[in-house]
Amino acid sequence: MVKKPNNKLFLLLSCFTALGFILIAFMVEQKQIEQFDSPIATFIQFFETPFSTNMMLFFTNIGSGTSINIIAFIIFIIFYFFLKFRAELLLFIVVLLGSHYLFRVIKLLFKRERPDLHRLIEIGGYSFPSGHATNAICIYGILTFILWRHIPSRIGRFLLLSFSTFMILMIGISRIYLGVHYPSDVLAGYFAGGCWLTIAIWSYHVALVKLN
């Protein structure tokens, strides 16, 4: 039998990610983040080659809003019609919708301009936090949570976790490599998305307990 997740763990994670986001947001607002951003961006962009650029374009496109919508639609069909994950599907939809509006609201609050040096693609809008990073941790995080309980084998769970972690990291790194986000934007996106994700899962658990 698959163990039930520890609900207190998700509450603790939501607090940790919220504090992480607050710390980065404070440093961005106080203009004290350059010493963090500059060396990381320089290191990642040091590996620029035509092959690397094409690879990063692939991952950034995978993390775009259009791709997220397509992936979400496919998952909706699979969950609803084939796997019959009705309650999990509702959680999936709530997490994705929340993620979409979360980073947009935060962007309007901070209005941080995008990097203007070594930009390999052109894109509009504000920079903080990275919407790609926020969406990535939410969609792959919630998929991992939902599927984890239905995969009994350790190797299956390991592959699931490895794939999700890889996609989250590569989508975030691609935004720094292409010069459209600062590293702090990406990290803040991870923290913001992670906070929303864990709050949603915690609330889902509370609702299930009350219903049962």
NUNUFI-269858 format. One record per residue (C-alpha): residue number from 1; x, y, z. Coordinates in pm, 1 decimal, decimal comma. Layout:
REM residues N
<site><i>NUM</i><X>X</X><Y>Y</Y><Z>Z</Z></site>
...
//
This chain:
REM residues 212
<site><i>1</i><X>0,0</X><Y>0,0</Y><Z>0,0</Z></site>
<site><i>2</i><X>125,5</X><Y>349,2</Y><Z>-90,9</Z></site>
<site><i>3</i><X>183,6</X><Y>571,5</Y><Z>210,4</Z></site>
<site><i>4</i><X>-19,5</X><Y>885,1</Y><Z>248,7</Z></site>
<site><i>5</i><X>191,0</X><Y>1201,8</Y><Z>215,4</Z></site>
<site><i>6</i><X>282,5</X><Y>1392,3</Y><Z>528,6</Z></site>
<site><i>7</i><X>58,0</X><Y>1696,8</Y><Z>523,0</Z></site>
<site><i>8</i><X>275,1</X><Y>1883,5</Y><Z>775,1</Z></site>
<site><i>9</i><X>568,1</X><Y>1852,2</Y><Z>535,5</Z></site>
<site><i>10</i><X>382,9</X><Y>2047,7</Y><Z>266,7</Z></site>
<site><i>11</i><X>287,8</X><Y>2316,9</Y><Z>515,5</Z></site>
<site><i>12</i><X>651,8</X><Y>2343,0</Y><Z>621,5</Z></site>
<site><i>13</i><X>765,2</X><Y>2360,0</Y><Z>257,7</Z></site>
<site><i>14</i><X>514,9</X><Y>2635,5</Y><Z>184,6</Z></site>
<site><i>15</i><X>661,0</X><Y>2841,8</Y><Z>469,8</Z></site>
<site><i>16</i><X>1018,0</X><Y>2777,7</Y><Z>353,5</Z></site>
<site><i>17</i><X>946,0</X><Y>2873,9</Y><Z>-8,5</Z></site>
<site><i>18</i><X>751,8</X><Y>3183,2</Y><Z>101,5</Z></site>
<site><i>19</i><X>1049,0</X><Y>3298,6</Y><Z>309,8</Z></site>
<site><i>20</i><X>1284,2</X><Y>3228,0</Y><Z>20,7</Z></site>
<site><i>21</i><X>1075,5</X><Y>3440,5</Y><Z>-213,0</Z></site>
<site><i>22</i><X>1045,9</X><Y>3723,2</Y><Z>40,9</Z></site>
<site><i>23</i><X>1423,6</X><Y>3728,6</Y><Z>87,1</Z></site>
<site><i>24</i><X>1493,6</X><Y>3748,0</Y><Z>-286,4</Z></site>
<site><i>25</i><X>1217,5</X><Y>4005,3</Y><Z>-340,1</Z></site>
<site><i>26</i><X>1365,8</X><Y>4223,8</Y><Z>-65,4</Z></site>
<site><i>27</i><X>1714,2</X><Y>4203,2</Y><Z>-218,6</Z></site>
<site><i>28</i><X>1576,4</X><Y>4287,3</Y><Z>-563,8</Z></site>
<site><i>29</i><X>1382,4</X><Y>4582,6</Y><Z>-427,8</Z></site>
<site><i>30</i><X>1690,8</X><Y>4709,2</Y><Z>-240,1</Z></site>
<site><i>31</i><X>1915,6</X><Y>4661,9</Y><Z>-547,6</Z></site>
<site><i>32</i><X>2136,1</X><Y>4419,0</Y><Z>-353,2</Z></site>
<site><i>33</i><X>2108,9</X><Y>4118,0</Y><Z>-583,0</Z></site>
<site><i>34</i><X>2367,5</X><Y>4196,0</Y><Z>-852,8</Z></site>
<site><i>35</i><X>2645,7</X><Y>4005,3</Y><Z>-674,3</Z></site>
<site><i>36</i><X>2424,0</X><Y>3698,0</Y><Z>-690,0</Z></site>
<site><i>37</i><X>2297,1</X><Y>3744,5</Y><Z>-1046,0</Z></site>
<site><i>38</i><X>2611,1</X><Y>3847,2</Y><Z>-1231,2</Z></site>
<site><i>39</i><X>2845,8</X><Y>3550,3</Y><Z>-1168,7</Z></site>
<site><i>40</i><X>2572,7</X><Y>3290,3</Y><Z>-1225,1</Z></site>
<site><i>41</i><X>2457,2</X><Y>3448,6</Y><Z>-1551,2</Z></site>
<site><i>42</i><X>2817,3</X><Y>3482,4</Y><Z>-1670,8</Z></site>
<site><i>43</i><X>2889,0</X><Y>3118,0</Y><Z>-1589,3</Z></site>
<site><i>44</i><X>2580,7</X><Y>2986,8</Y><Z>-1771,0</Z></site>
<site><i>45</i><X>2633,2</X><Y>3205,9</Y><Z>-2077,2</Z></site>
<site><i>46</i><X>2997,9</X><Y>3100,0</Y><Z>-2093,6</Z></site>
<site><i>47</i><X>2879,4</X><Y>2772,7</Y><Z>-2249,7</Z></site>
<site><i>48</i><X>2716,7</X><Y>2944,5</Y><Z>-2547,1</Z></site>
<site><i>49</i><X>2746,2</X><Y>2747,4</Y><Z>-2871,4</Z></site>
<site><i>50</i><X>2504,7</X><Y>2705,2</Y><Z>-3164,8</Z></site>
<site><i>51</i><X>2407,8</X><Y>2360,2</Y><Z>-3028,9</Z></site>
<site><i>52</i><X>2356,3</X><Y>2490,8</Y><Z>-2675,2</Z></site>
<site><i>53</i><X>2146,9</X><Y>2779,4</Y><Z>-2804,7</Z></site>
<site><i>54</i><X>1919,3</X><Y>2546,6</Y><Z>-3001,0</Z></site>
<site><i>55</i><X>1885,1</X><Y>2321,0</Y><Z>-2696,9</Z></site>
<site><i>56</i><X>1798,4</X><Y>2613,7</Y><Z>-2471,3</Z></site>
<site><i>57</i><X>1547,1</X><Y>2743,3</Y><Z>-2725,1</Z></site>
<site><i>58</i><X>1382,8</X><Y>2401,3</Y><Z>-2715,7</Z></site>
<site><i>59</i><X>1347,6</X><Y>2405,3</Y><Z>-2337,9</Z></site>
<site><i>60</i><X>1229,5</X><Y>2766,2</Y><Z>-2326,2</Z></site>
<site><i>61</i><X>964,3</X><Y>2683,9</Y><Z>-2587,6</Z></site>
<site><i>62</i><X>856,7</X><Y>2379,9</Y><Z>-2384,9</Z></site>
<site><i>63</i><X>806,9</X><Y>2613,1</Y><Z>-2089,0</Z></site>
<site><i>64</i><X>612,1</X><Y>2874,8</Y><Z>-2286,3</Z></site>
<site><i>65</i><X>247,0</X><Y>2946,1</Y><Z>-2225,0</Z></site>
<site><i>66</i><X>139,6</X><Y>2782,7</Y><Z>-2550,7</Z></site>
<site><i>67</i><X>326,3</X><Y>2461,0</Y><Z>-2474,1</Z></site>
<site><i>68</i><X>197,8</X><Y>2456,6</Y><Z>-2116,0</Z></site>
<site><i>69</i><X>-158,8</X><Y>2484,3</Y><Z>-2245,7</Z></site>
<site><i>70</i><X>-106,1</X><Y>2197,1</Y><Z>-2488,3</Z></site>
<site><i>71</i><X>53,4</X><Y>1978,2</Y><Z>-2220,0</Z></site>
<site><i>72</i><X>-224,7</X><Y>2065,4</Y><Z>-1976,4</Z></site>
<site><i>73</i><X>-492,2</X><Y>1974,6</Y><Z>-2232,8</Z></site>
<site><i>74</i><X>-329,8</X><Y>1635,9</Y><Z>-2301,2</Z></site>
<site><i>75</i><X>-303,0</X><Y>1566,2</Y><Z>-1927,5</Z></site>
<site><i>76</i><X>-667,4</X><Y>1667,2</Y><Z>-1883,1</Z></site>
<site><i>77</i><X>-776,8</X><Y>1412,1</Y><Z>-2144,3</Z></site>
<site><i>78</i><X>-561,4</X><Y>1135,7</Y><Z>-1992,2</Z></site>
<site><i>79</i><X>-665,2</X><Y>1204,4</Y><Z>-1632,7</Z></site>
<site><i>80</i><X>-1035,9</X><Y>1248,7</Y><Z>-1700,9</Z></site>
<site><i>81</i><X>-1109,6</X><Y>985,4</Y><Z>-1962,4</Z></site>
<site><i>82</i><X>-843,5</X><Y>717,9</Y><Z>-1915,4</Z></site>
<site><i>83</i><X>-713,9</X><Y>723,9</Y><Z>-1557,1</Z></site>
<site><i>84</i><X>-1031,9</X><Y>859,7</Y><Z>-1396,9</Z></site>
<site><i>85</i><X>-831,8</X><Y>1090,8</Y><Z>-1168,4</Z></site>
<site><i>86</i><X>-1123,5</X><Y>1328,1</Y><Z>-1108,5</Z></site>
<site><i>87</i><X>-1018,8</X><Y>1477,9</Y><Z>-772,2</Z></site>
<site><i>88</i><X>-652,7</X><Y>1493,3</Y><Z>-878,4</Z></site>
<site><i>89</i><X>-754,3</X><Y>1661,6</Y><Z>-1203,3</Z></site>
<site><i>90</i><X>-929,3</X><Y>1938,1</Y><Z>-1010,1</Z></site>
<site><i>91</i><X>-612,2</X><Y>1990,2</Y><Z>-805,7</Z></site>
<site><i>92</i><X>-406,8</X><Y>1995,8</Y><Z>-1127,0</Z></site>
<site><i>93</i><X>-629,5</X><Y>2265,4</Y><Z>-1280,4</Z></site>
<site><i>94</i><X>-628,7</X><Y>2479,1</Y><Z>-965,6</Z></site>
<site><i>95</i><X>-248,2</X><Y>2465,9</Y><Z>-941,1</Z></site>
<site><i>96</i><X>-197,5</X><Y>2564,6</Y><Z>-1305,1</Z></site>
<site><i>97</i><X>-450,1</X><Y>2846,1</Y><Z>-1300,6</Z></site>
<site><i>98</i><X>-307,8</X><Y>2980,0</Y><Z>-975,3</Z></site>
<site><i>99</i><X>44,3</X><Y>2964,6</Y><Z>-1112,9</Z></site>
<site><i>100</i><X>-56,0</X><Y>3157,3</Y><Z>-1425,3</Z></site>
<site><i>101</i><X>-209,2</X><Y>3448,2</Y><Z>-1234,4</Z></site>
<site><i>102</i><X>43,2</X><Y>3442,5</Y><Z>-950,6</Z></site>
<site><i>103</i><X>350,4</X><Y>3537,8</Y><Z>-1150,7</Z></site>
<site><i>104</i><X>155,6</X><Y>3794,2</Y><Z>-1355,3</Z></site>
<site><i>105</i><X>39,1</X><Y>3977,2</Y><Z>-1043,4</Z></site>
<site><i>106</i><X>388,3</X><Y>3971,4</Y><Z>-891,1</Z></site>
<site><i>107</i><X>541,2</X><Y>4104,9</Y><Z>-1213,8</Z></site>
<site><i>108</i><X>304,9</X><Y>4403,4</Y><Z>-1201,8</Z></site>
<site><i>109</i><X>395,6</X><Y>4468,1</Y><Z>-838,6</Z></site>
<site><i>110</i><X>773,6</X><Y>4475,6</Y><Z>-893,0</Z></site>
<site><i>111</i><X>796,9</X><Y>4591,3</Y><Z>-1257,4</Z></site>
<site><i>112</i><X>1159,0</X><Y>4480,5</Y><Z>-1284,8</Z></site>
<site><i>113</i><X>1304,3</X><Y>4537,8</Y><Z>-1630,1</Z></site>
<site><i>114</i><X>1457,7</X><Y>4245,2</Y><Z>-1814,6</Z></site>
<site><i>115</i><X>1836,3</X><Y>4214,8</Y><Z>-1861,6</Z></site>
<site><i>116</i><X>1959,1</X><Y>4423,6</Y><Z>-2154,7</Z></site>
<site><i>117</i><X>2298,8</X><Y>4259,9</Y><Z>-2204,2</Z></site>
<site><i>118</i><X>2368,5</X><Y>3951,3</Y><Z>-2414,7</Z></site>
<site><i>119</i><X>2004,6</X><Y>3885,4</Y><Z>-2495,9</Z></site>
<site><i>120</i><X>1969,9</X><Y>3609,3</Y><Z>-2756,1</Z></site>
<site><i>121</i><X>1594,2</X><Y>3647,4</Y><Z>-2807,5</Z></site>
<site><i>122</i><X>1360,5</X><Y>3943,5</Y><Z>-2782,2</Z></site>
<site><i>123</i><X>1066,2</X><Y>3937,1</Y><Z>-2545,3</Z></site>
<site><i>124</i><X>848,9</X><Y>4195,7</Y><Z>-2377,6</Z></site>
<site><i>125</i><X>706,1</X><Y>4225,6</Y><Z>-2030,5</Z></site>
<site><i>126</i><X>863,3</X><Y>4245,4</Y><Z>-1688,8</Z></site>
<site><i>127</i><X>1132,0</X><Y>4017,0</Y><Z>-1554,4</Z></site>
<site><i>128</i><X>1056,3</X><Y>3932,6</Y><Z>-1189,4</Z></site>
<site><i>129</i><X>972,7</X><Y>3655,3</Y><Z>-1130,3</Z></site>
<site><i>130</i><X>1021,9</X><Y>3419,3</Y><Z>-1423,4</Z></site>
<site><i>131</i><X>684,6</X><Y>3293,5</Y><Z>-1543,7</Z></site>
<site><i>132</i><X>856,0</X><Y>2998,4</Y><Z>-1710,9</Z></site>
<site><i>133</i><X>1013,4</X><Y>2894,1</Y><Z>-1379,4</Z></site>
<site><i>134</i><X>689,4</X><Y>2942,2</Y><Z>-1187,3</Z></site>
<site><i>135</i><X>487,6</X><Y>2738,5</Y><Z>-1435,5</Z></site>
<site><i>136</i><X>755,8</X><Y>2469,8</Y><Z>-1464,2</Z></site>
<site><i>137</i><X>774,9</X><Y>2391,6</Y><Z>-1093,2</Z></site>
<site><i>138</i><X>395,3</X><Y>2396,0</Y><Z>-1068,3</Z></site>
<site><i>139</i><X>311,2</X><Y>2170,4</Y><Z>-1362,8</Z></site>
<site><i>140</i><X>592,8</X><Y>1918,8</Y><Z>-1314,4</Z></site>
<site><i>141</i><X>562,5</X><Y>1939,3</Y><Z>-937,7</Z></site>
<site><i>142</i><X>190,6</X><Y>1863,4</Y><Z>-933,9</Z></site>
<site><i>143</i><X>233,5</X><Y>1587,1</Y><Z>-1191,4</Z></site>
<site><i>144</i><X>497,8</X><Y>1429,2</Y><Z>-971,4</Z></site>
<site><i>145</i><X>274,1</X><Y>1454,6</Y><Z>-665,7</Z></site>
<site><i>146</i><X>-27,7</X><Y>1301,5</Y><Z>-841,5</Z></site>
<site><i>147</i><X>157,1</X><Y>1019,8</Y><Z>-1018,1</Z></site>
<site><i>148</i><X>387,6</X><Y>939,8</Y><Z>-722,5</Z></site>
<site><i>149</i><X>109,5</X><Y>773,7</Y><Z>-525,5</Z></site>
<site><i>150</i><X>16,9</X><Y>553,4</Y><Z>-820,8</Z></site>
<site><i>151</i><X>370,9</X><Y>429,2</Y><Z>-889,0</Z></site>
<site><i>152</i><X>460,8</X><Y>151,8</Y><Z>-640,5</Z></site>
<site><i>153</i><X>817,1</X><Y>81,8</Y><Z>-759,6</Z></site>
<site><i>154</i><X>1119,8</X><Y>279,7</Y><Z>-641,7</Z></site>
<site><i>155</i><X>1273,3</X><Y>288,0</Y><Z>-988,9</Z></site>
<site><i>156</i><X>949,0</X><Y>426,3</Y><Z>-1131,6</Z></site>
<site><i>157</i><X>937,3</X><Y>698,7</Y><Z>-869,9</Z></site>
<site><i>158</i><X>1304,7</X><Y>776,1</Y><Z>-920,4</Z></site>
<site><i>159</i><X>1253,7</X><Y>816,9</Y><Z>-1296,1</Z></site>
<site><i>160</i><X>948,4</X><Y>1036,6</Y><Z>-1239,7</Z></site>
<site><i>161</i><X>1131,7</X><Y>1260,8</Y><Z>-992,8</Z></site>
<site><i>162</i><X>1444,1</X><Y>1276,2</Y><Z>-1211,4</Z></site>
<site><i>163</i><X>1245,8</X><Y>1373,8</Y><Z>-1521,6</Z></site>
<site><i>164</i><X>1048,7</X><Y>1643,5</Y><Z>-1340,1</Z></site>
<site><i>165</i><X>1359,2</X><Y>1788,0</Y><Z>-1173,6</Z></site>
<site><i>166</i><X>1545,1</X><Y>1788,8</Y><Z>-1505,5</Z></site>
<site><i>167</i><X>1263,3</X><Y>1972,6</Y><Z>-1685,9</Z></site>
<site><i>168</i><X>1224,0</X><Y>2229,8</Y><Z>-1408,3</Z></site>
<site><i>169</i><X>1595,6</X><Y>2306,2</Y><Z>-1399,6</Z></site>
<site><i>170</i><X>1645,7</X><Y>2316,1</Y><Z>-1776,6</Z></site>
<site><i>171</i><X>1349,9</X><Y>2547,0</Y><Z>-1836,3</Z></site>
<site><i>172</i><X>1482,5</X><Y>2785,4</Y><Z>-1571,8</Z></site>
<site><i>173</i><X>1841,6</X><Y>2770,8</Y><Z>-1695,3</Z></site>
<site><i>174</i><X>1728,3</X><Y>2832,6</Y><Z>-2052,6</Z></site>
<site><i>175</i><X>1584,2</X><Y>3169,7</Y><Z>-1950,7</Z></site>
<site><i>176</i><X>1916,3</X><Y>3278,4</Y><Z>-1799,6</Z></site>
<site><i>177</i><X>2116,9</X><Y>3142,7</Y><Z>-2093,3</Z></site>
<site><i>178</i><X>1901,4</X><Y>3330,7</Y><Z>-2345,4</Z></site>
<site><i>179</i><X>1947,1</X><Y>3652,4</Y><Z>-2147,5</Z></site>
<site><i>180</i><X>1578,4</X><Y>3722,6</Y><Z>-2081,0</Z></site>
<site><i>181</i><X>1589,4</X><Y>3667,4</Y><Z>-1704,8</Z></site>
<site><i>182</i><X>1826,3</X><Y>3723,9</Y><Z>-1416,2</Z></site>
<site><i>183</i><X>1910,0</X><Y>3417,1</Y><Z>-1204,1</Z></site>
<site><i>184</i><X>1718,9</X><Y>3579,5</Y><Z>-917,5</Z></site>
<site><i>185</i><X>1408,6</X><Y>3594,4</Y><Z>-1140,5</Z></site>
<site><i>186</i><X>1427,4</X><Y>3222,0</Y><Z>-1197,9</Z></site>
<site><i>187</i><X>1494,7</X><Y>3138,0</Y><Z>-833,7</Z></site>
<site><i>188</i><X>1209,1</X><Y>3365,3</Y><Z>-725,4</Z></site>
<site><i>189</i><X>985,1</X><Y>3188,7</Y><Z>-976,6</Z></site>
<site><i>190</i><X>1078,5</X><Y>2853,9</Y><Z>-823,5</Z></site>
<site><i>191</i><X>1005,2</X><Y>2982,2</Y><Z>-473,8</Z></site>
<site><i>192</i><X>677,7</X><Y>3151,7</Y><Z>-570,6</Z></site>
<site><i>193</i><X>558,2</X><Y>2851,4</Y><Z>-767,2</Z></site>
<site><i>194</i><X>677,1</X><Y>2612,3</Y><Z>-498,6</Z></site>
<site><i>195</i><X>488,9</X><Y>2807,2</Y><Z>-232,8</Z></site>
<site><i>196</i><X>165,4</X><Y>2803,0</Y><Z>-430,3</Z></site>
<site><i>197</i><X>211,6</X><Y>2434,0</Y><Z>-518,5</Z></site>
<site><i>198</i><X>263,7</X><Y>2323,0</Y><Z>-158,9</Z></site>
<site><i>199</i><X>-22,8</X><Y>2539,9</Y><Z>-28,7</Z></site>
<site><i>200</i><X>-253,2</X><Y>2385,9</Y><Z>-289,5</Z></site>
<site><i>201</i><X>-146,5</X><Y>2032,0</Y><Z>-197,0</Z></site>
<site><i>202</i><X>-185,3</X><Y>2106,7</Y><Z>174,5</Z></site>
<site><i>203</i><X>-534,1</X><Y>2247,6</Y><Z>114,3</Z></site>
<site><i>204</i><X>-620,0</X><Y>1943,5</Y><Z>-96,9</Z></site>
<site><i>205</i><X>-524,7</X><Y>1714,5</Y><Z>190,9</Z></site>
<site><i>206</i><X>-728,9</X><Y>1916,1</Y><Z>440,3</Z></site>
<site><i>207</i><X>-1031,8</X><Y>1902,7</Y><Z>211,2</Z></site>
<site><i>208</i><X>-997,4</X><Y>1524,9</Y><Z>168,8</Z></site>
<site><i>209</i><X>-978,8</X><Y>1472,6</Y><Z>544,7</Z></site>
<site><i>210</i><X>-1295,2</X><Y>1678,4</Y><Z>599,4</Z></site>
<site><i>211</i><X>-1481,2</X><Y>1497,0</Y><Z>322,3</Z></site>
<site><i>212</i><X>-1383,9</X><Y>1158,2</Y><Z>464,6</Z></site>
//
